[in-house]
Amino acid sequence: MNLPMCYFCLRTGILCPRCQEKVNRGELTELDFQVAKALIELEEKRYPQLKKVTYHRAHRENDLLIVILSGTGNTIRPPWSRIARLLSERFKANVRLVEKTSNLKIVAEEVLTPSRLLGVNTLWLPDGSEENTIRVPKADMRRLPAKPEVIERILVKLTGASVKIAFE
């Protein structure tokens, strides 16, 4: 597995100067080290598919943990759902494995699962900025993995775009 930190630092818990600098700049957090260590353990024990994966970051907001990966084959399906379940048990949070991409629709779809996504509308404003509205069926409101405000904050962190969830 490709990691943003040294394998030695991850195993020992003692940071080298390079990894310490990344922590000081805010590129890595304690959560990143915990999630990467859990993924390495899963790779060694049961899931050799993780060897081809690149781990990027983890974001936690309340009881929702988003793990950003690349190299999963553009789909987060089995065995990825089992890996997410094992991480959920370990971190006592609702875990979503998200493929690293700049496409807001794909990221929103993976975060909102099992809720359905009707579409993403983009509104371009005269000042050059844009606002994105993610449309979700009203019937799926109960199926969201977290409160809409929490999901909006996470999507803003992941994509850098202004996001609002609307129920229709």
Secondary structure, 3 states (H helix, E strand, C coil): CECCCCHHHHHHCCCCHHHHHHHHHCCCCHHHHHHHHHHHHHHHHCCHHHHHCEEEEEEEECCEEEEEEECCCCCCCCCHHHHHHHHHHHHCCEEEEEECCCCHHHHHHHHHCCCCCCEEEEEECCCCCEEEEEEECHHHHHHCCCCHHHHHHHHHHHHCCEEEEEEC
